[in-house]
Amino acid sequence: MTRFPKTTRRSVLKGAAALAGSAALPAPFVHAQERVTLRYLSTAVNQSPAIAEKASEDLGIDIEYIAVNTDEVPRRVITQPNSFDLVDSEYFSLPNLVPSGNMKGMDASRIERIGELASVISKGTVNGEAVGSDGTAPHEVLYLEGQDSTSFASEPTDWITLIPTTYNADTLGIRPDLIDKEITSWASLLDPDFAGKASILNIPSIGIMDAAMALEARGDITYGDKGNMTREEIDATIAALIEAKRAGQFRAFWSNFQESVNLMASGEVVIQSMWSPAVTAVRTQGIPCVYQPLKEGYRAWASGFGLPRTIEGRKEDAAYEFINWFLSGWAGAHLSKQGYYPAVLDTAKEYMEAYEWDYWYEGKEAAQDIHAPDGRLLEEAGAVRDGGSYWERMGSVACWNAVMDENQYMVRKWNEFIAA
């Protein structure tokens, strides 16, 4: 086994602590004023027509979605801050976005439920116990020194980088009907028994972390920080991936949601990197698919609302109004019924039936059939959510999505793997 020491993380990210439960001032009233349109930049997966419609109905604010791919979101923030009014970006992008000066710190006093954010986001804990912090844990990049600061604060301040929209704990998806052995470890992604039937995510910063989970589980490498590898660790990881590829391990390398659904639904792939809504999409076709809990834990991610430095006046007031509405429950419940987790759990619970909450959050058997927000059947009565309760899933996080200090080197090496 190759063993690497813990690398020194970005010192500017260290020391972030719990959110203060400060009293919030009421957000500006928008509904009675002239209608305003907010240009909402994010990936298509994070954009829900139903949420936009409900916000328009409740607030008198129109949402204009700007859908781009994962890599384009931070690129737009850095190069075109005038092209959007609200961005829904992943926390792991912040070490690149904040230094650009194009993000405006959010005033915590204008967020009505700032003290109610889930502790896994605000503190890095679940039920008072710390979860894994490899990569870019949200609580490490939650605060800015000032509204226009280009660096993170080492302790809580009044200025927030992103207010959470959704987060989740990712694992491997499997086709249980096409697999005749028990899957308990990330190492199964590299199991020769699945040669030609495995797939890995071709987004370098995320795919390499799935590979690291598998290689560490197999005993090949012990990483200092899977989310911030040294060049030596990157080289060892890519070498192992190239070896597996040349041995015929991988059927495909997917880079978008629908590709992963098609690979799994067709049976071309039986085990792969996967996202929770993609597993749901396969199931709604009547095809068995499981988001498999693994003993090494989950790779987590989180997205949140941020403001461009250019926003001001009525647009800025409307953005705060929309964010406060987003945290008030309806949107959180809507997202929960797709398998995501929202920033504020208690308000989402108010908009869910008791049996829905029990299934999605408590890990209990579904007392009734479980349906998606659009009415499609997801699970029949008696089913239990993969991975169990919220607290079991998020309490088993091993690492978070990240952009490494050696990101450019890593991407170059990853492309060598894809081309090998």
C-alpha positions, 0 to 999 in steps of 0.5 A: 500500500502507498501511504501519503501524509495529510497535506496542508489545506488552504489555511484560509479555509480553516477555522470556520465554525457554527452559524450564529443564530442571529435575529433576522430583519424582515426582507423587503416586500416585493410582491406589491411592487412592479414585477421583477425578473431574476436571471437564475444561473445554474445547471439544468438539474438544479432548475425546477419549472415548478419552483419558478411557477410557485415563486411567481405566484407567491412573490410576484417575482419571475425566474428566468433560468439560465441553464449551463453545464457544471464547468460553465457555472463558475466560468460565467461568474468569473467572466460575465458577472453582469449576465445573471442576478442569482447563481446556484453554484457548488460550494467546491467552486468557491475557492476559485470564485471568491478570489475573482471579486465577482461574488458579493457577500450575502448579508446574514441579517437579511436571511430570516432562517440563517440560524436554522441551516442544517448543521452538516452545512453550517458546522460540518456535524450531524447529531453533534458528531463531525463528518468527514471533511476531505475536500471542500466542506461547506462550513469551511468556506461559508464566511467572508471577511467583508461584503466585498472580500476576496478571501474567506474568514477564519471565524463566523462573520455577518457575510455569507458566501452561499445560502444552501439550496440542495445537498446530498451524499453520493455513492455508487448506483447498481443494477441488483438484478444483474449482479449476483454478489453483495456490494458493500465497498467502493472497491467494487467499482474496480472489481474485475468481475464487472469488467466492461460493465462499470462506468465512472463520472467524467467530470475530473474534479468529481470522478477522481474522488470516486476513483480515490474512494475505490482505490483507498477501499481496495488498499492501494493508496491511503490519501492525505486528503482525497479532495486536495491531492498532491501531485504524487497522489494524483500520479498514483491515482491516474496510473491505477485508473489507466491500468484498470482501463487497459484491462477493460474495466470501464464500459463508458465515461459519462459526463451528464445526468441523462447519459448515466440514466441511459447506461444503467437503464439499458443494462450496458452498465451494472455499477457506476458513479451515479447521482440520486435523481438519476437512480430515481429516473431509472426506477421510474422506468420500472427498472431495478436500480439501487443507490448502494450504501457502502462501508467507507461512506459517501462523497457529498456535495452542496449547492447554494445561492450566491449574488454577483457583485453587480446586483443592487437596488430592486434586483437585490431586494428581490433576490433576498425575498426569493431566497427567504421564500426558498428556505420557507418550506415549499421548495424544500419539500419539492426537492426532498421528494426528488431525493435531495436535502434542503437547507432547512429541514423543519420548514420542508417537513411542514409541506410534506405528508407524514408518510413522505417525511418518514420515507425520505428522512426517517428511513422508515418503510413507506406507509403509502406509495411514494410519488415524485412531485410530477406524480410518477410512482417512485416506490411502492408502499413498504419500500425503504430509502437506500441508505436509510435515514437522513442522519445515517446518510449525511452522518456517513459522509467521508469527503466533499466535492472539491477543486484541488490546489493542483487542479490544472495538473489533475485535469491534465492527468485525468485527460491522459486517463480518458485518452489512454 
